[in-house]
Amino acid sequence: MPVVGDLRVLLRLRNFRRLLAVRLLSQSADGVYQVALAAHVVFSPEKQASAAAIASAMAVLLLPYSLIGPFAGVLLDRWPRRQVFLYGNLLRAALACCTALLILGSAPDWLFYASALCVTAVNRFVLAGLSAALPRVVDRERLVVANSLSPTAGTLAATAGGGLAFVVRLLLADSDAAVVLLGAALYLASALASLSLATGLLGPDQDGARIRLREALVITARGLADGLRHLAGRKQATRALAAMTVIRFCYGALTVMVLMLCRYAWSDSESEGLALLGLAVAISGAGFFAAAVVTPWAVGRLGRFRWMAVCAAAAAVLEPALGLWFIPVPILVAAFILGLVTQGSKIATDTVVQTSVDDAFRGRIFSLYDVLFNVAFVGAAAASALMLPPNGQSFVVVIGVATLYVVIAVLLFRWSRADRPL
């Protein structure tokens, strides 16, 4: 397989291997920590988790990525990147230990969330730094391949970390603190792995013309505003982003509903509910993988907007048909379908934005895209908190989401007439 051959070539590069080790350990720790946070909020025996608590947890996990991300690069271009990996992961290890102590000490929820928020906020700097450092360890000819394989390997590591956290949580009942400490150990391992890289190897290059921090932050804010104005003049990109935001909102609302169903309606114990949630996440992930296989063919046959319209229409029909039963098997089937249509729509949206936005603005538009993507998910969780009963069985949520899918499918079919073929 070409991918295996490309990876074998890259792994011969010593500094690439070392940087990849930092990424894999860091992102596996992210997966562990995120599952630990979700398990503590939703599945701890002493807690009667509500949709509002789930919404709070999602805000902690997702909002730092969106709000800090556009400005992280300004600081990363001023700090030695090797030191960002070292001290960032050491800080996260220490903060994760604090989170574990807060869990053991039954601390107030706001203090627990503040600790978790700090951990996930630092993550934005580490991930951005890993991407920025890659050209320093890979030559120009192999950079495209490295940009494809390295983040993919990180995502797989995060998934594996989440799976490991599920196993530890199920084997050691009532052990959220132990899972968090596992994440802390992996953060520490990532910090130690960064020491194998020379301090100045990863940049940034120092020069005498560097502007002051305040001025750099102002320039970044103005650049995002310019990107927003540029986006307003690109009708196709604006439409695709609007549709994807609604589809992401629907996926978020249904995710919260499934969490509540796993916790209260489908299980007699926290461990059984957590196992069902793990199964639902795995099945939805299989839908994401299926979308990666199907979407290129579908877009080639139908076009980008029409494929998105088919995805939304399929969800509009199948989501209530499977979801209104509120029993595991039909909803797990729906999880696969919704994973497929959500990721299929995102792949098409990425393509629309990449092909209809000028290259000089593309980075800023994708920063705004990231904000919309995560804020929609958190907003959906907040909306669900207002409507979901304790057991998660809400006809209003299921029918409301189906209605949103219908509206966006109709609009996408209309917009597809103006969609230019690739």
C-alpha positions as semicolon CSV with decimal commas, in nm:
position;residue;x (nm);y (nm);z (nm)
1;M;0,000;0,000;0,000
2;P;0,133;0,349;-0,087
3;V;0,047;0,486;0,257
4;V;0,254;0,217;0,430
5;G;0,546;0,287;0,198
6;D;0,526;0,662;0,260
7;L;0,517;0,609;0,636
8;R;0,816;0,376;0,618
9;V;1,018;0,644;0,437
10;L;0,921;0,912;0,689
11;L;1,004;0,692;0,986
12;R;1,364;0,672;0,865
13;L;1,395;1,041;0,955
14;R;1,510;1,046;1,318
15;N;1,370;1,386;1,415
16;F;1,037;1,310;1,247
17;R;1,010;0,994;1,457
18;R;1,080;1,193;1,772
19;L;0,825;1,463;1,687
20;L;0,571;1,194;1,598
21;A;0,629;1,029;1,937
22;V;0,551;1,361;2,108
23;R;0,228;1,386;1,906
24;L;0,115;1,028;1,966
25;L;0,171;1,045;2,342
26;S;0,011;1,389;2,370
27;Q;-0,298;1,304;2,168
28;S;-0,345;0,965;2,335
29;A;-0,345;1,155;2,665
30;D;-0,608;1,390;2,519
31;G;-0,828;1,091;2,439
32;V;-0,789;0,951;2,789
33;Y;-0,861;1,285;2,955
34;Q;-1,169;1,359;2,745
35;V;-1,324;1,020;2,822
36;A;-1,240;1,066;3,190
37;L;-1,414;1,403;3,191
38;A;-1,723;1,266;3,017
39;A;-1,733;0,962;3,247
40;H;-1,708;1,175;3,560
41;V;-1,978;1,417;3,448
42;V;-2,223;1,157;3,316
43;F;-2,147;0,814;3,465
44;S;-2,015;0,867;3,817
45;P;-2,238;0,680;4,068
46;E;-2,257;0,981;4,302
47;K;-2,376;1,215;4,028
48;Q;-2,722;1,248;3,878
49;A;-2,599;1,391;3,550
50;S;-2,825;1,631;3,367
51;A;-2,820;1,755;3,009
52;A;-2,698;2,087;3,148
53;A;-2,394;1,915;3,303
54;I;-2,322;1,743;2,971
55;A;-2,347;2,078;2,791
56;S;-2,099;2,227;3,039
57;A;-1,856;1,943;2,979
58;M;-1,879;1,986;2,602
59;A;-1,815;2,358;2,637
60;V;-1,502;2,283;2,839
61;L;-1,380;2,032;2,580
62;L;-1,454;2,230;2,264
63;L;-1,467;2,605;2,319
64;P;-1,095;2,655;2,398
65;Y;-1,011;2,511;2,056
66;S;-1,226;2,772;1,888
67;L;-1,162;3,080;2,100
68;I;-0,787;3,038;2,150
69;G;-0,696;2,873;1,820
70;P;-0,679;3,180;1,593
71;F;-0,445;3,355;1,836
72;A;-0,226;3,059;1,933
73;G;-0,003;3,105;1,629
74;V;0,096;3,454;1,740
75;L;0,251;3,319;2,058
76;L;0,392;3,008;1,889
77;D;0,591;3,235;1,657
78;R;0,752;3,394;1,965
79;W;0,821;3,091;2,191
80;P;1,067;2,804;2,120
81;R;0,839;2,525;2,002
82;R;1,036;2,248;2,174
83;Q;0,980;2,432;2,500
84;V;0,608;2,462;2,425
85;F;0,589;2,082;2,403
86;L;0,799;2,036;2,717
87;Y;0,637;2,291;2,946
88;G;0,291;2,261;2,792
89;N;0,276;1,889;2,857
90;L;0,431;1,927;3,203
91;L;0,167;2,186;3,283
92;R;-0,110;1,960;3,157
93;A;0,025;1,668;3,361
94;A;0,021;1,886;3,675
95;L;-0,326;2,021;3,599
96;A;-0,456;1,668;3,533
97;C;-0,325;1,562;3,873
98;C;-0,513;1,856;4,022
99;T;-0,826;1,740;3,841
100;A;-0,782;1,391;3,992
101;L;-0,749;1,543;4,340
102;L;-1,064;1,748;4,282
103;I;-1,251;1,431;4,184
104;L;-1,130;1,247;4,495
105;G;-1,209;1,543;4,716
106;S;-1,563;1,593;4,581
107;A;-1,481;1,954;4,491
108;P;-1,748;2,196;4,361
109;D;-1,832;2,147;3,994
110;W;-1,712;2,494;3,895
111;L;-1,364;2,421;4,030
112;F;-1,355;2,088;3,847
113;Y;-1,457;2,254;3,520
114;A;-1,200;2,532;3,567
115;S;-0,924;2,272;3,601
116;A;-1,045;2,080;3,295
117;L;-1,075;2,402;3,096
118;C;-0,710;2,486;3,165
119;V;-0,599;2,142;3,045
120;T;-0,789;2,165;2,716
121;A;-0,682;2,527;2,659
122;V;-0,312;2,436;2,670
123;N;-0,385;2,161;2,418
124;R;-0,450;2,417;2,146
125;F;-0,093;2,546;2,171
126;V;0,058;2,198;2,164
127;L;-0,139;2,084;1,858
128;A;-0,070;2,403;1,664
129;G;0,297;2,379;1,758
130;L;0,318;2,021;1,628
131;S;0,190;2,134;1,288
132;A;0,418;2,440;1,281
133;A;0,724;2,232;1,369
134;L;0,673;1,964;1,104
135;P;0,858;2,147;0,820
136;R;1,166;2,160;1,048
137;V;1,200;1,780;1,056
138;V;1,081;1,683;0,704
139;D;1,220;1,798;0,371
140;R;1,000;1,987;0,124
141;E;0,946;1,686;-0,105
142;R;0,794;1,478;0,175
143;L;0,606;1,755;0,353
144;V;0,267;1,690;0,189
145;V;0,282;1,322;0,285
146;A;0,389;1,411;0,639
147;N;0,104;1,661;0,671
148;S;-0,139;1,387;0,574
149;L;-0,004;1,102;0,785
150;S;0,105;1,277;1,105
151;P;-0,235;1,429;1,205
152;T;-0,408;1,104;1,103
153;A;-0,177;0,909;1,332
154;G;-0,254;1,158;1,609
155;T;-0,628;1,110;1,563
156;L;-0,584;0,733;1,583
157;A;-0,378;0,778;1,899
158;A;-0,654;0,991;2,055
159;T;-0,908;0,723;1,966
160;A;-0,686;0,452;2,115
161;G;-0,642;0,663;2,428
162;G;-1,017;0,699;2,459
163;G;-1,056;0,324;2,420
164;L;-0,793;0,262;2,688
165;A;-0,977;0,500;2,920
166;F;-1,303;0,312;2,866
167;V;-1,129;-0,017;2,954
168;V;-0,967;0,125;3,269
169;R;-1,294;0,284;3,377
170;L;-1,483;-0,043;3,333
171;L;-1,218;-0,255;3,506
172;L;-1,177;-0,020;3,800
173;A;-1,528;0,082;3,902
174;D;-1,572;0,438;4,031
175;S;-1,218;0,518;3,916
176;D;-1,247;0,849;3,729
177;A;-0,946;0,981;3,921
178;A;-0,737;0,680;3,812
179;V;-0,827;0,745;3,448
180;V;-0,729;1,112;3,482
181;L;-0,397;1,008;3,638
182;L;-0,338;0,777;3,341
183;G;-0,382;1,082;3,117
184;A;-0,138;1,277;3,338
185;A;0,120;1,000;3,299
186;L;0,086;1,014;2,920
187;Y;0,123;1,394;2,923
188;L;0,440;1,351;3,129
189;A;0,569;1,089;2,883
190;S;0,507;1,333;2,595
191;A;0,702;1,605;2,780
192;L;0,994;1,366;2,834
193;A;0,982;1,259;2,467
194;S;1,021;1,624;2,361
195;L;1,361;1,632;2,538
196;S;1,498;1,407;2,261
197;L;1,465;1,704;2,021
198;A;1,727;1,979;2,022
199;T;1,606;2,306;2,173
200;G;1,653;2,518;1,860
201;L;1,564;2,250;1,605
202;L;1,192;2,324;1,580
203;G;1,214;2,703;1,557
204;P;1,086;2,962;1,528
205;D;1,372;3,150;1,367
206;Q;1,462;3,465;1,558
207;D;1,498;3,793;1,372
208;G;1,528;4,155;1,466
209;A;1,209;4,266;1,293
210;R;0,968;4,083;1,524
211;I;0,671;4,300;1,620
212;R;0,542;4,346;1,972
213;L;0,292;4,095;2,111
214;R;0,004;4,343;2,145
215;E;0,049;4,457;1,786
216;A;0,064;4,095;1,665
217;L;-0,263;4,013;1,845
218;V;-0,432;4,320;1,693
219;I;-0,312;4,223;1,346
220;T;-0,449;3,871;1,398
221;A;-0,791;4,007;1,502
222;R;-0,800;4,236;1,199
223;G;-0,699;3,948;0,977
224;L;-0,993;3,741;1,101
225;A;-1,227;4,034;1,031
226;D;-1,084;4,059;0,679
227;G;-1,142;3,686;0,637
228;L;-1,504;3,724;0,743
229;R;-1,556;4,001;0,485
230;H;-1,391;3,787;0,217
231;L;-1,618;3,497;0,309
232;A;-1,927;3,719;0,279
233;G;-1,842;3,770;-0,087
234;R;-1,808;3,396;-0,159
235;K;-2,165;3,269;-0,183
236;Q;-2,083;2,900;-0,225
237;A;-1,851;2,888;0,077
238;T;-2,100;3,083;0,289
239;R;-2,383;2,848;0,198
240;A;-2,178;2,535;0,261
241;L;-2,063;2,662;0,601
242;A;-2,417;2,760;0,699
243;A;-2,546;2,413;0,604
244;M;-2,261;2,237;0,784
245;T;-2,324;2,443;1,097
246;V;-2,687;2,328;1,107
247;I;-2,590;1,965;1,040
248;R;-2,331;1,980;1,317
249;F;-2,594;2,132;1,550
250;C;-2,825;1,838;1,479
251;Y;-2,548;1,588;1,544
252;G;-2,466;1,758;1,874
253;A;-2,826;1,755;1,995
254;L;-2,861;1,384;1,919
255;T;-2,526;1,309;2,085
256;V;-2,651;1,455;2,413
257;M;-2,974;1,257;2,379
258;V;-2,779;0,930;2,331
259;L;-2,561;1,013;2,634
260;M;-2,871;1,051;2,850
261;L;-3,027;0,735;2,710
262;C;-2,710;0,535;2,784
263;R;-2,695;0,675;3,134
264;Y;-3,057;0,632;3,244
265;A;-3,288;0,455;2,998
266;W;-3,079;0,166;2,867
267;S;-2,876;0,051;3,165
268;D;-2,911;-0,049;3,528
269;S;-2,557;0,050;3,622
270;E;-2,300;0,316;3,536
271;S;-2,057;0,061;3,393
272;E;-2,322;-0,084;3,161
273;G;-2,418;0,264;3,046
274;L;-2,055;0,354;2,980
275;A;-2,010;0,037;2,775
276;L;-2,315;0,126;2,565
277;L;-2,180;0,476;2,512
278;G;-1,847;0,332;2,398
279;L;-2,033;0,110;2,151
280;A;-2,232;0,408;2,018
281;V;-1,914;0,613;1,972
282;A;-1,744;0,324;1,790
283;I;-2,042;0,273;1,558
284;S;-2,064;0,645;1,482
285;G;-1,689;0,640;1,414
286;A;-1,746;0,358;1,165
287;G;-1,992;0,590;0,992
288;F;-1,720;0,857;0,972
289;F;-1,487;0,604;0,811
290;A;-1,758;0,497;0,564
291;A;-1,807;0,863;0,468
292;A;-1,436;0,892;0,383
293;V;-1,477;0,598;0,144
294;V;-1,812;0,692;-0,011
295;T;-1,794;1,071;-0,036
296;P;-1,532;1,107;-0,314
297;W;-1,740;0,879;-0,538
298;A;-2,068;1,048;-0,443
299;V;-1,935;1,400;-0,499
300;G;-1,802;1,293;-0,838
301;R;-2,145;1,166;-0,938
302;L;-2,374;1,421;-0,772
303;G;-2,170;1,732;-0,701
304;R;-2,085;1,874;-0,362
305;F;-2,410;2,048;-0,268
306;R;-2,630;1,771;-0,403
307;W;-2,436;1,511;-0,202
308;M;-2,482;1,725;0,110
309;A;-2,852;1,751;0,026
310;V;-2,878;1,371;-0,005
311;C;-2,705;1,335;0,332
312;A;-2,945;1,579;0,500
313;A;-3,250;1,422;0,334
314;A;-3,144;1,071;0,441
315;A;-3,100;1,193;0,797
316;A;-3,439;1,368;0,787
317;V;-3,610;1,039;0,704
318;L;-3,406;0,785;0,898
319;E;-3,343;0,982;1,217
320;P;-3,710;0,987;1,330
321;A;-3,779;0,643;1,183
322;L;-3,505;0,491;1,398
323;G;-3,490;0,737;1,687
324;L;-3,853;0,756;1,798
325;W;-3,835;0,399;1,931
326;F;-3,580;0,507;2,197
327;I;-3,434;0,155;2,213
328;P;-3,068;0,063;2,161
329;V;-3,052;-0,127;1,830
330;P;-3,239;0,125;1,607
331;I;-3,055;0,420;1,764
332;L;-2,719;0,250;1,722
333;V;-2,805;0,203;1,353
334;A;-2,895;0,572;1,345
335;A;-2,556;0,653;1,504
336;F;-2,382;0,491;1,207
337;I;-2,600;0,675;0,955
338;L;-2,561;1,011;1,128
339;G;-2,185;0,961;1,150
340;L;-2,179;0,896;0,776
341;V;-2,397;1,191;0,675
342;T;-2,229;1,434;0,913
343;Q;-1,876;1,347;0,804
344;G;-1,981;1,321;0,439
345;S;-2,121;1,672;0,458
346;K;-1,807;1,799;0,626
347;I;-1,580;1,653;0,358
348;A;-1,791;1,820;0,089
349;T;-1,789;2,148;0,284
350;D;-1,411;2,137;0,319
351;T;-1,385;2,098;-0,057
352;V;-1,622;2,386;-0,128
353;V;-1,427;2,618;0,104
354;Q;-1,090;2,510;-0,035
355;T;-1,197;2,567;-0,397
356;S;-1,399;2,888;-0,361
357;V;-1,184;3,089;-0,119
358;D;-0,865;3,270;-0,224
359;D;-0,549;3,105;-0,097
360;A;-0,441;3,419;0,090
361;F;-0,755;3,394;0,307
362;R;-0,785;3,018;0,338
363;G;-0,619;2,983;0,678
364;R;-0,836;3,253;0,832
365;I;-1,154;3,107;0,683
366;F;-1,072;2,765;0,826
367;S;-1,013;2,926;1,166
368;L;-1,363;3,073;1,144
369;Y;-1,491;2,735;1,022
370;D;-1,342;2,574;1,334
371;V;-1,524;2,827;1,553
372;L;-1,859;2,759;1,381
373;F;-1,807;2,382;1,393
374;N;-1,743;2,365;1,767
375;V;-1,979;2,642;1,878
376;A;-2,263;2,467;1,689
377;F;-2,195;2,148;1,884
378;V;-2,187;2,327;2,219
379;G;-2,497;2,529;2,126
380;A;-2,679;2,207;2,045
381;A;-2,587;2,066;2,385
382;A;-2,717;2,382;2,552
383;A;-3,044;2,367;2,357
384;S;-3,086;1,999;2,443
385;A;-3,038;2,083;2,810
386;L;-3,355;2,289;2,794
387;M;-3,567;2,018;2,629
388;L;-3,442;1,675;2,735
389;P;-3,608;1,495;3,027
390;P;-3,380;1,309;3,270
391;N;-3,410;0,978;3,081
392;G;-3,326;1,137;2,744
393;Q;-3,648;1,028;2,571
394;S;-3,768;1,343;2,395
395;F;-4,000;1,338;2,096
396;V;-3,950;1,715;2,069
397;V;-3,575;1,679;2,013
398;V;-3,611;1,398;1,758
399;I;-3,882;1,575;1,556
400;G;-3,710;1,915;1,590
401;V;-3,383;1,777;1,456
402;A;-3,564;1,601;1,171
403;T;-3,729;1,932;1,080
404;L;-3,391;2,107;1,067
405;Y;-3,260;1,831;0,839
406;V;-3,560;1,879;0,607
407;V;-3,508;2,255;0,586
408;I;-3,138;2,228;0,514
409;A;-3,194;1,949;0,257
410;V;-3,441;2,167;0,065
411;L;-3,201;2,462;0,067
412;L;-2,910;2,247;-0,042
413;F;-3,108;2,105;-0,335
414;R;-3,183;2,461;-0,443
415;W;-2,821;2,569;-0,404
416;S;-2,697;2,261;-0,592
417;R;-2,818;2,411;-0,922
418;A;-2,542;2,672;-0,900
419;D;-2,273;2,433;-0,779
420;R;-1,977;2,426;-1,016
421;P;-1,835;2,079;-1,090
422;L;-1,482;2,010;-0,970
